[in-house]
């Protein structure tokens, strides 16, 4: 049976919700098995997994000679991840965070829009720019791996994680499969609706495709908040933004250089930068609901600017 655009959106959202629950349990269980903090797993494995729809969009769009869709998707997803998804998560519950606990991922996520902006200032993200992005990305990833090795031996406290190796593996694989399938369905539906309304490639990527590929993050973060795994929420979002900004755009640029022709690109970069800055923890070590409201307002403003004719 061939689904229409609206059915694809609905099925994708349902699959993402089911996958988010299973994947969260698997991630927490994996952290327990590896004896590292759940935040480390969230910033790497979970972030990579939830960024997989953006990765597949990058491969397909760049191979088709339309890397602008991937650029818009990656930048738009980064704005949506923080301003919309984390904004919603903060409406459910405040997130405890200290500067020490988020420093590495925060700095990485903050530098991403600045780095992309510098490389794109000549009007193109070239193949060499893409290689530079990948080198920076793997340097950051190496630092995270070193930190994970230092944490070996610590016991991660997360009672809702799966216990056995088979259960952990099964939960991760089933959850990931549902998240990827859900993301693809939402992307297909979003692209179909966008084409019907004559929206530009970058705008499609920055809004509807970004919304679709961010479904895994949305499902994972909302469920994490509801289950009380709040350190996973922030770490997954920041890690995902680093993956999107360096790994995804880097891969797309290596496949096909990206011409910066859309005036919405600097808007997305500035919005991404401001969204990260709004996550600076308070002196009390808390990111509260008020910040969530401000993030949601910022996202609505961003969408209005990007879709302005």
C-alpha positions in Angstrom: 0.0 0.0 0.0 1.3 3.4 -1.0 0.9 6.0 1.7 0.0 9.6 0.9 1.9 12.5 2.4 -0.4 12.9 5.4 -0.4 9.2 6.1 3.4 9.1 5.9 3.6 11.9 8.5 1.2 10.2 10.9 2.9 6.8 10.5 6.4 8.3 11.0 5.3 10.1 14.2 3.9 6.8 15.6 7.0 4.8 14.7 9.3 7.5 16.2 7.3 7.4 19.5 7.6 3.6 19.7 11.2 3.6 18.7 12.1 6.4 21.2 10.9 4.4 24.1 12.8 1.2 23.1 15.9 3.1 22.2 16.0 5.0 25.5 15.9 1.8 27.5 18.6 0.3 25.3 20.9 3.4 25.7 20.5 3.5 29.4 21.2 -0.2 29.6 24.3 0.2 27.4 25.6 2.9 29.7 25.3 0.5 32.6 27.0 -2.3 30.7 29.9 -0.1 29.7 30.1 1.5 33.1 30.1 5.1 31.8 27.7 7.9 32.4 24.5 7.9 30.4 25.4 11.4 29.2 28.5 10.1 27.5 26.5 7.4 25.7 23.8 10.0 24.8 26.3 12.5 23.4 27.8 9.8 21.1 25.9 6.7 20.3 22.4 8.1 20.9 23.3 11.4 19.1 24.7 9.4 16.2 21.7 7.2 16.0 19.2 10.0 16.2 21.1 11.9 13.5 21.0 8.9 11.1 18.0 10.3 9.2 20.0 13.5 8.5 22.8 11.3 7.4 20.7 9.4 4.9 19.2 12.7 3.6 22.8 14.0 3.1 23.8 10.9 1.1 20.7 10.9 -1.1 20.5 14.7 -1.7 24.2 15.2 -2.3 24.4 12.2 -4.6 21.5 13.7 -6.5 23.4 17.0 -6.9 21.1 18.8 -4.5 23.3 19.2 -1.3 21.5 22.5 -0.4 18.7 20.2 0.9 21.2 18.5 3.2 22.7 21.9 4.3 19.2 23.2 5.1 18.3 20.0 6.9 21.4 19.9 9.1 21.2 23.6 10.1 17.4 23.6 10.4 17.6 20.4 12.5 20.1 22.0 14.9 17.8 25.0 15.4 14.8 22.7 15.9 16.7 20.4 18.3 17.4 23.1 20.8 14.8 25.8 20.2 11.8 23.5 19.7 12.5 20.0 21.0 14.5 21.1 24.1 12.0 23.9 24.6 9.2 21.4 24.7 11.3 19.2 27.0 11.8 22.0 29.4 8.1 22.6 29.6 7.8 19.1 31.0 10.6 19.5 33.5 13.6 21.6 34.2 17.0 20.0 33.3 19.8 20.0 36.0 23.1 21.0 34.3 26.3 22.5 35.5 29.0 24.1 33.3 31.4 21.4 34.2 29.0 18.6 33.1 28.2 20.1 29.7 31.3 22.1 28.9 32.7 19.9 26.1 29.4 19.4 24.2 28.3 22.9 24.8 31.5 24.4 23.4 31.3 22.0 20.4 27.7 22.8 19.6 28.5 26.6 20.0 31.4 26.4 17.6 29.5 24.5 14.9 27.5 27.5 13.4 30.6 29.7 13.7 32.8 27.2 12.0 30.3 26.5 9.2 29.8 30.3 8.7 33.6 30.8 8.4 33.9 28.0 5.8 30.9 29.3 3.9 31.9 32.9 3.8 33.3 32.5 0.2 29.9 31.4 -0.9 30.6 27.6 -1.0 31.3 24.7 1.3 33.9 22.9 -0.8 35.1 19.4 -0.7 38.2 20.5 1.2 35.9 22.3 3.7 34.1 19.1 4.1 37.3 17.2 4.9 38.3 19.9 7.4 34.8 19.5 9.1 35.3 15.7 9.3 38.8 16.1 10.8 37.4 18.5 13.5 34.5 16.1 14.1 36.8 13.1 14.7 39.0 15.2 17.0 36.0 16.0 19.1 34.9 12.4 19.1 38.4 11.3 20.2 38.1 13.6 23.3 34.8 12.0 24.2 36.2 8.5 23.9 39.1 9.4 26.1 36.6 10.7 28.7 34.6 7.5 28.4 37.7 5.5 29.1 38.4 7.5 32.2 34.9 6.8 33.5 35.2 3.1 33.2 34.5 1.5 36.5 31.9 4.1 37.5 28.4 2.7 37.9 25.7 4.6 35.9 22.5 5.0 38.0 19.6 4.4 35.7 17.1 1.9 37.1 14.9 1.9 34.0 17.6 0.6 31.7 17.5 -2.9 30.2 19.8 -5.3 32.1 20.9 -8.3 30.0 23.2 -8.0 27.0 20.6 -9.5 24.6 17.8 -7.2 25.9 20.1 -4.1 25.6 21.1 -5.0 22.0 17.5 -5.9 21.1 16.1 -2.7 22.5 18.7 -0.5 20.8 18.2 -2.2 17.4 14.4 -2.3 17.5 14.3 1.3 18.7 16.8 2.5 16.2 15.0 0.7 13.3 11.7 2.4 14.3 13.4 5.8 14.7 15.0 5.6 11.3 11.9 4.3 9.6 9.8 6.9 11.3 12.2 9.6 10.3 12.1 8.5 6.6 8.3 8.4 6.5 8.1 11.9 8.0 10.7 13.2 5.5 8.9 11.6 2.6 5.6 13.2 3.7 7.2 16.6 4.4 9.0 16.7 1.0 5.8 15.8 -0.8 3.8 18.5 0.9 6.6 21.1 0.4 6.9 20.4 -3.3 3.1 20.9 -3.7 3.5 24.4 -2.1 6.5 25.4 -4.2 9.0 25.9 -1.3 12.7 26.3 -2.2 15.2 23.5 -1.6 16.9 25.1 1.3 13.6 26.1 2.9 12.4 22.5 2.5 15.5 21.2 4.2 15.4 23.8 7.0 11.8 23.4 7.9 9.8 20.3 6.8 12.7 17.9 6.2 14.4 19.1 9.4 11.2 18.5 11.3 11.0 15.0 9.8 14.7 14.1 10.5 14.4 15.5 14.0 11.6 13.1 15.0 14.1 10.6 16.6 15.5 13.4 18.8 12.0 14.6 19.6 10.7 11.1 20.6 13.9 10.2 22.5 14.1 13.5 24.4 10.4 13.8 25.4 10.4 10.2 26.6 13.7 10.8 28.5 12.1 13.7 30.3 9.0 11.8 31.2 11.2 8.9 32.5 13.4 11.3 34.6 16.5 10.6 32.5 17.2 14.3 32.1 20.9 14.2 31.6 20.2 12.2 28.5 18.0 14.9 27.0 20.6 17.7 27.0 23.6 15.5 26.1 21.7 13.9 23.1 20.7 17.3 21.7 24.1 18.9 22.0 25.8 15.8 20.6 23.3 15.5 17.8 24.0 19.2 16.8 27.7 18.4 16.6 27.1 15.4 14.4 24.7 17.4 12.2 27.0 20.4 11.8 30.3 18.6 11.3 29.7 15.0 10.2 26.5 15.5 8.1 27.5 18.7 6.3 31.0 17.4 6.0 29.9 14.2 4.3 27.5 16.1 2.0 30.2 18.6 0.9 32.8 15.8 0.2 30.2 14.1 -2.1 29.1 17.4 -3.8 30.3 20.9 -3.0 27.5 23.1 -1.5 26.8 26.5 -3.1 25.6 29.0 -0.5 22.9 30.8 -2.6 20.1 31.1 -0.1 19.7 34.2 2.0 18.2 31.9 4.7 21.5 30.3 5.4 22.9 33.0 7.7 19.6 33.2 9.5 19.8 29.5 10.3 23.4 29.9 11.4 22.6 32.9 13.7 19.5 31.2 15.1 21.6 28.0 15.8 24.2 30.1 17.6 21.7 32.0 19.7 19.8 28.8 20.6 23.0 27.2 22.0 23.8 30.4 24.0 20.4 30.2 25.7 21.4 26.9 27.3 24.1 28.4 29.5 23.2 26.9 33.0 22.1 29.2 35.8 24.2 29.6 38.9 21.9 27.1 40.6 22.8 24.5 38.0 19.4 24.4 36.3 17.9 25.1 32.9 14.3 26.0 33.8 10.9 26.2 32.2 11.2 29.9 31.5 14.1 29.1 29.2 11.9 26.6 27.5 9.3 29.3 26.8 12.0 31.6 25.4 13.3 28.9 23.2 9.9 28.1 21.7 9.3 31.8 21.0 12.8 31.9 19.3 11.9 28.9 17.1 8.6 30.4 16.0 10.5 33.6 15.1 13.1 31.6 13.1 10.4 29.7 11.1 8.7 32.9 10.3 11.9 34.5 8.9 13.0 31.4 7.0 9.6 31.0 5.3 9.2 34.7 4.5 8.9 35.3 0.7 
